[in-house]
Amino acid sequence: MRDMHDDIGGQLVATLALLEHEPDNGTKNNISTILKACLVDFRLIINSLNVHANTLDALLADTKSLTNTKLEKMGIDLTWDVLSLPDDVIIDPEQSLHILRILQEAFTNVMKHSNASELPLHTQCNDGIVTLTMNDNGHSAETPEAKNGHGLDNMKWRAEVLSADLNIVSDASRG
C-alpha cells in the first residue's frame, strides 16, 4: 500500500503538476480533470486498504466525502441517514474495497441513469447484520437488466464474495 501511494500516487501528482505549467486549452483541462479524479479515487482506495481504519463508519465517511460533491454538481440531494455503527463492525481491507466499489457503482448508476433529484442513503444494524439502502426518486425507461455494461454484474460478484445480499429494484416511476 505504501509503495502504491509513494510510486503511483507520486507519479499522478507529478504529472498533474507538470500539466499545470502548460497553456490552458481543452485537452489540458480534460486531462487535468481526469487526473484529479484519479487521485481522489486513488486516495479512497488507499484509505480503504488501510488496516488501521477498518470500520464501516470510516469507509462510509470517505465515500460520502468523495460522492457528495459529484451529486451536488448534478443537482442530486444526498440525504445521509447513516447511524454510527457499533465498534465491532470491523471490515478487512479486501471487504472494504468490495464495499467501496459496490457503493461507487450504485452512486454512478444513479448519476448516469436515474434522472434523480434526491438520493437517501440509510444504514441499519440489527442482530449484527448491517443493511445499507439507497432509494433514489429518479425514473428510467430501462431496467438494470437492460443495461449493456458490466457494473451490475460486478456489484453482484462483489456481494457474493462478501457473502452479502444485494437487491437491486428498478421501477421506471420510482427510481
N, C-alpha and C positions, 0 to 999 in steps of 0.2 A: 504494500500500500504506500509506504514511504517512497519507494522507487518510482511508482506511478506518479505520485504527487510531484516529486522533485524533477523527474525527467519529462514526462508527457505534459504535466501542468506547466512546468517551466518553459517548455517549447511553445506551448499555446500562448502564454503570456508574452514571451519574447517576440513571437510572430505578430501578435496584436500591437506590441509597442513599435515594431518596425513599420507596420502598416499605418500607424497613426502619423508617421512622417511623410506619407505620400499625399499628393494633392487630392482634394476631395473630388470624387466622381461616383457615379452609381455603382460601379464594380467594387471600388474600395469600401463604400458604405455597406454593401451587401455582404462582403467578406467579413468586415468588422462585426456586423450584427451576428453573423453565423458563429464567428469565433467567440464572441461574448456569450452566446447561448451555450456553446460547447463548454466553456469554462464554468458556467453556472451548473450545468448538468454534471460536469466532472467533479466539482466540489460536492455536489449532493451524493454522488456515487461514493466518493472517498469518505464522506461522513457516514454513509450507510454501512460501510465496511469497517468502521471504527469499533473495535471490540469494547472500548470504554464508554461508548454512547449507544448502548444496546437495548434501549427501551423503545417500545412502540410510540410512546409520547414524543420522544426526541425525533424519531423518523417522521411522524405526522407534522411536527412543528416545522421541520426543514421543508417538507413537501408543501405546506401551506405558504411558506415564505417564497418558494420558487413559483408556485402556481398562481397565487392571488394576483400578482402583477399582470400576468398574461390574461387572466379572466377579466380583470378591470378594463384592460385595453380593448377587449371585445364586448364590453358592456354587459358582462355576466356578473351578477352579485353573488358572491360566495358567502353562504351562511355557515359558519364553522361552529357546529354544536358538538364539540369534542370534549368529552368528560376526561378528567385526569384519570388515567388507568392505574390500577394497583401496581406497586413497585415490582411485584413478582411476575408481571407480564414482560418477560425478557425474550428478546429475539436474537438469534445468532446472525453474523454478517450475511450469510447466504440467504436466510429468511428475510432479512432486512432488504436486500437487493431485490428479491422477488416481489415483496410487498410494494416497494418503491415503484417498480416497473408496472405492476398492475394498476396502481393509482395513477401513474403518469399516462398510461394508455386510456384509462377511464376519463381523465380530465381532457386528454387530447380528443377523444371521441365526442365529448360534449362540445368542445370548441369547434370542431370541424363539421359535425353532422346534425346537431340538435336544434340550432337556432334558438337556444335558451336565453333567458334573461336572468334566471335565478337558478342557483345550484346549492341546495342544502347538503351538508355532509354531517352525518351523525355517527357517534360511536355508542356502543353499549357493552357492558361486561356483566354477564350472568353466569354464575357457576363456572367461572374460569374460561368461558367462551366469549371471545371478543367479536363483535359484529360492527362492520363499517357499512354505512348505507349512503349512497348518493342517489338523489332523485330530482333530476332537473325538470324544469317546466317547459322544455322545448318540444318541438314536433319535427318529425322527419317522415318523409314518404317511404323511406326504405327501412326495413328491419335490419338488425345487426347481421342476420344470416345472409342478407343480400349484398353485403359489402365484399369487395374483392381483395381487401388487404389481409394481412396475417395477424393484425393486432388482437382480435378476439381469440384466435387460436392460441396465441402466445399467452394471453391472460389465463385461458383455461389450463394450459400446460403448467404455468407457474403456480396456479392454485392447486393443481394436482400434486405438484412437488411439495407444496406446503401442507398437504392433506387438509386443505381448506375447501369450503363450499363457495362457489362463485355462481351467482344467479344474475343473469342479465335479462331484463324485461324491457321490451321496447313497445311503445304504444304511440302511434302516429299523433294521437290527440293529447298525450300526457307527458311525453319525453321519455 
